[in-house]
Amino acid sequence: MATTSRRKERKMISTRILIISDTHAQLPSQPGEGASPAAPAVVPFQAPLPAADVLIHCGDLTMNGALSQHEAAATLLRNTPSETLKIVVPGNHDITLDRGYYARFPRLHAHYDTYADDALDRIRELYTGQRARDAGIRYLEEGVAAFTLRNGAHLTVYASAWQPEFCNWAFGYERGVDRFNHPCSRRQGPETGDDEDGEQAGQGDGHRIEHEPPSPVPVPDHGEIDIVVTHGPPRGILDKVWAPGPDGVNHGENVGCDHLRRAVGRCRPRIHCFGHIHEAWGAVWKRWFDGKDGGGVGIEIRGEGGYTSITGGDVGRDEHDDGTETEKREGRGEKQNGSATRRSNVEDVSFPSSMTEQRQRQQTQQDSTISPSQFPNPPYHPKDNPNCYYMYKTQNPQQDVPGGETLLQPDPYEEQIRQRCATTVDARGLEFGAETLFVNASIMNLRYRPVNAPWLVDVMLPEAEDGDQGGGTRNE
C-alpha cells in the first residue's frame, strides 16, 4: 500500500460515489411509480440509480436472509452499469451470510426452512461468483481492499460488517469488545490482511455471547484509507434512535460503537459511510483537530439560510483521541447547482427487530396501525419520517454551542425525487486528515418504508500508479 507522503504527491482525480444502505430486499421503484403498495407515493429511491464511478452498499441487503431476498438484492446491484465498481458489505439482517451465526440461530428471525450448506453457498455466490464479478460486485466482510477505477483513480477501502450485538442478529459482537483498534497500541496501524481478490480474512462467523467471532482486522492509521464502509455507525454521529417525548423532542440514545468512533478518529478517512439506524439517515461534515472536543455538544445544519448550531444529544461529545474544531460560520460553502458544497472552489419475512426490545415492540405496534392513506405526499416527511435533520432541528439551543460537525441539509423532497438522490455533496475540497464526511445512507425509514434517498458524493482520489495494490481492479 502506498505511503501517506507518496499519496500526497499524486495527481488527484474527481470521483463520484453513490452510497446506499439498508435496502432490505427492496428494488428501486420505476420512474413515476410508488415504491410499493405500502409506500404508494413517489419516492427518490427509483430506477435507474444515479450514475457514479463507485456504488457502495453498507449492508442489510435483506430482511432476514432468505434466498429470494438475496436474489432481489443481487438484481439491484447488477442493474447498475457493469463499469461501476460495487462495494458490498453485509449487515446484521443478512443472517445467511454469517455462517457461524446461522448455524446456531437459523430460525430465530426467519420462518423459512433452514438452508443446507449448498443453499448457503448459492447465496454467497450471488455476491462472489463470476456473474457478480463481471457485474463489478466486490463483496467484503472485514478488512482492507484496494481498487483501480475506470477513471484512473486509486481507491483504498476499509470495510466491516460487524456492529455491537443487539436482539441477537448476525455479525454482532459484545459492546465492550474492540474490533477496530490494535490491542497493543491505539496509534499503530494494523496489517491489512489483503488478498489478491480484495476479500478479507475475518469473514463469516457471527456471534452472540455463546461463541467467538473471527479475529478482527483493525482500522489502519491515517493516510492509508480513503473510505471506511461499515454497517453500523460510530458513536455520536448519525446514530441516534428515535424516541420522541411529549414535547416532540427526540430523547433517543446514541447507539453507535465507541471503539469504531475512536478508530475512525485515528484513521480520518475522506468518507465514512454506514447505515443500520434508519432514522439517523443523513450526512455530517466533521472537522478534526488534535485534542479533545471543547466541551460543547452540538452540530450545525447547513442550508439556504446559513448555519444554525443545534444540539444533538451526545453528538459531538468525544471522549476519545479525536476532536472537533469550531469553525467560523460565514463563507463556508453555498448551495450551487443543487449540490451541498463544502467550499466554493471546487420470500418469508418476519418484521425485523429494532435496536432495543422496547423499540422493537413499539415499532411492531406502530406498523400494525399504519394505513398508506394516512401519509401525505411526499410520504412520511418530515413529521412521519423522523430522520437526523428533523430530529435535531427541533432542539435549537438558546445560545451558540461549539462543535465541529455540520449536518448537511438535503434538498427539498420533490427535488430528491427528481434527481433520485438526497443531494450531491461536493467534497472535492475536503482536507484529507483534517475533515471527514460521514453518511448514513439507510434507504428504509423507521417503519421499513423505502422513502429515504441515496447520497451522491464527489470526492478527489489519488491517481493509480504502477505498484498499487488493486486486487479489486475494475479495469477491464
Backbone hydrogen bonds, N-H to C=O, Kabsch-Sander energy under -0.5 kcal/mol:
donor,donor_aa,acceptor,acceptor_aa,energy
7,R,3,T,-2.2
8,K,4,T,-1.9
9,E,5,S,-1.0
10,R,7,R,-1.1
13,I,461,L,-3.4
15,T,459,V,-2.8
17,I,457,V,-3.2
18,L,54,V,-3.1
19,I,17,I,-0.5
19,I,455,W,-2.9
20,I,56,I,-2.8
21,S,441,A,-1.4
22,D,59,G,-2.8
23,T,60,D,-0.5
24,H,60,D,-2.5
25,A,61,L,-2.4
26,Q,23,T,-2.0
29,S,45,F,-2.1
33,E,30,Q,-2.5
35,A,39,A,-1.5
35,A,41,A,-1.0
36,S,39,A,-1.2
39,A,36,S,-1.0
43,V,33,E,-0.5
46,Q,44,P,-2.0
47,A,29,S,-3.6
53,D,16,R,-1.6
54,V,16,R,-1.7
55,L,85,L,-3.3
56,I,18,L,-3.0
57,H,87,I,-2.8
58,C,20,I,-2.2
58,C,56,I,-0.5
70,H,66,A,-2.1
71,E,67,L,-2.4
72,A,68,S,-1.7
73,A,69,Q,-2.3
74,A,70,H,-2.7
75,T,71,E,-1.9
76,L,72,A,-2.2
77,L,73,A,-1.9
78,R,74,A,-2.7
79,N,75,T,-1.9
80,T,77,L,-1.2
84,T,81,P,-1.9
85,L,53,D,-1.8
86,K,136,G,-3.1
87,I,55,L,-2.7
87,I,85,L,-0.6
88,V,86,K,-0.6
88,V,138,R,-2.5
89,V,57,H,-2.1
94,D,91,G,-1.4
95,I,93,H,-1.9
97,L,94,D,-1.9
98,D,95,I,-1.0
99,R,97,L,-0.8
100,G,204,G,-0.6
101,Y,204,G,-0.6
102,Y,98,D,-2.9
103,A,99,R,-2.1
104,R,100,G,-0.8
104,R,101,Y,-1.0
105,F,101,Y,-2.5
119,A,116,A,-0.5
120,L,116,A,-2.0
121,D,117,D,-2.5
122,R,118,D,-1.8
123,I,119,A,-2.0
124,R,120,L,-2.2
125,E,121,D,-2.2
126,L,122,R,-1.0
126,L,123,I,-0.8
127,Y,124,R,-1.7
128,T,124,R,-1.6
129,G,125,E,-2.4
133,R,129,G,-2.4
134,D,130,Q,-2.8
135,A,131,R,-1.2
136,G,133,R,-1.7
137,I,132,A,-2.6
138,R,86,K,-3.2
140,L,88,V,-2.8
143,G,159,A,-2.3
144,V,192,T,-1.1
145,A,157,V,-2.4
147,F,155,L,-2.9
149,L,147,F,-0.6
149,L,153,A,-3.0
152,G,149,L,-1.8
154,H,462,P,-3.4
155,L,147,F,-3.0
155,L,153,A,-0.5
157,V,145,A,-3.0
158,Y,227,I,-2.1
159,A,143,G,-2.9
160,S,229,V,-2.0
161,A,141,E,-2.5
163,Q,171,F,-1.9
165,E,173,Y,-3.4
169,W,166,F,-0.8
170,A,92,N,-2.0
173,Y,163,Q,-1.4
177,V,174,E,-2.5
179,R,177,V,-0.7
188,Q,185,S,-0.7
198,G,195,D,-1.9
201,A,193,G,-0.6
205,D,203,Q,-0.7
206,G,204,G,-1.1
219,V,180,F,-2.0
222,H,266,R,-1.1
223,G,267,C,-0.6
224,E,221,D,-1.3
226,D,156,T,-2.3
227,I,156,T,-1.7
228,V,271,I,-2.6
229,V,158,Y,-3.3
229,V,227,I,-0.5
230,T,228,V,-0.5
230,T,273,C,-2.2
231,H,160,S,-1.5
235,R,257,C,-1.9
237,I,234,P,-1.5
241,V,253,E,-2.3
243,A,241,V,-0.7
245,G,249,V,-2.4
248,G,245,G,-2.2
250,N,391,M,-0.6
251,H,243,A,-2.5
255,V,239,D,-2.1
255,V,253,E,-0.6
257,C,233,P,-2.1
261,R,257,C,-2.0
262,R,258,D,-2.1
263,A,259,H,-2.3
264,V,260,L,-2.7
265,G,261,R,-2.0
266,R,262,R,-1.4
267,C,263,A,-2.4
268,R,264,V,-3.5
270,R,226,D,-1.8
271,I,226,D,-1.7
272,H,437,L,-2.6
273,C,228,V,-2.5
274,F,439,V,-2.3
275,G,231,H,-2.1
277,I,275,G,-2.2
278,H,276,H,-1.0
280,A,277,I,-1.7
281,W,278,H,-1.4
282,G,440,N,-2.2
284,V,438,F,-2.6
285,W,406,T,-3.0
286,K,284,V,-0.6
286,K,436,T,-2.9
287,R,404,G,-2.7
288,W,286,K,-0.5
288,W,434,A,-3.1
291,G,289,F,-1.8
293,D,318,D,-0.6
298,G,296,G,-0.6
299,I,310,I,-3.1
300,E,405,E,-2.0
301,I,308,T,-2.2
302,R,300,E,-0.5
302,R,407,L,-2.5
303,G,301,I,-0.5
303,G,306,G,-2.0
306,G,303,G,-1.5
308,T,301,I,-1.6
310,I,299,I,-4.1
311,T,395,Q,-1.3
315,V,312,G,-2.7
316,G,236,G,-0.6
317,R,314,D,-2.3
319,E,317,R,-0.5
322,D,320,H,-1.4
325,E,287,R,-0.9
326,T,324,T,-0.5
327,E,403,G,-0.5
332,R,329,R,-0.6
336,Q,334,E,-0.6
336,Q,339,S,-1.6
339,S,336,Q,-1.4
340,A,424,T,-1.3
341,T,334,E,-0.9
341,T,339,S,-0.8
342,R,426,D,-1.7
349,V,347,E,-0.6
350,S,348,D,-0.6
360,Q,356,T,-2.4
361,R,357,E,-2.4
362,Q,358,Q,-2.5
363,Q,359,R,-2.6
364,T,360,Q,-2.2
365,Q,361,R,-2.4
366,Q,362,Q,-2.7
367,D,363,Q,-2.6
368,S,364,T,-1.8
369,T,365,Q,-0.7
369,T,366,Q,-1.2
370,I,367,D,-1.3
374,Q,371,S,-2.4
375,F,372,P,-1.4
381,H,378,P,-0.9
385,N,382,P,-1.2
388,C,281,W,-1.2
391,M,387,N,-2.8
392,Y,388,C,-2.2
393,K,389,Y,-1.7
394,T,390,Y,-0.9
395,Q,392,Y,-2.1
396,N,393,K,-0.6
406,T,285,W,-2.8
407,L,300,E,-5.8
407,L,405,E,-0.6
408,L,283,A,-2.6
408,L,406,T,-0.6
409,Q,302,R,-1.4
411,D,422,A,-2.3
415,E,412,P,-0.8
416,Q,412,P,-2.2
417,I,413,Y,-2.2
418,R,414,E,-1.8
419,Q,415,E,-2.6
420,R,416,Q,-1.4
421,C,416,Q,-1.0
422,A,454,P,-3.5
424,T,338,G,-0.8
425,V,423,T,-0.7
425,V,456,L,-3.0
426,D,340,A,-2.8
426,D,424,T,-0.6
427,A,425,V,-1.2
427,A,458,D,-2.4
430,L,427,A,-1.6
432,F,430,L,-1.0
433,G,435,E,-0.6
434,A,431,E,-2.2
435,E,431,E,-2.0
436,T,286,K,-2.1
437,L,270,R,-2.5
438,F,284,V,-3.4
438,F,436,T,-0.6
439,V,272,H,-2.3
440,N,282,G,-3.0
441,A,274,F,-2.6
441,A,439,V,-0.7
443,I,21,S,-2.7
444,M,22,D,-1.4
445,N,449,R,-2.1
448,Y,445,N,-2.1
451,V,449,R,-2.3
452,N,443,I,-2.4
455,W,19,I,-2.0
456,L,423,T,-1.6
457,V,17,I,-2.6
458,D,425,V,-2.7
459,V,15,T,-2.7
459,V,457,V,-0.5
460,M,427,A,-0.5
461,L,13,I,-2.5
463,E,11,K,-2.7
464,A,152,G,-3.0
468,D,465,E,-1.9
472,G,146,A,-2.1
473,T,470,G,-1.9
474,R,148,T,-2.2
475,N,473,T,-0.7
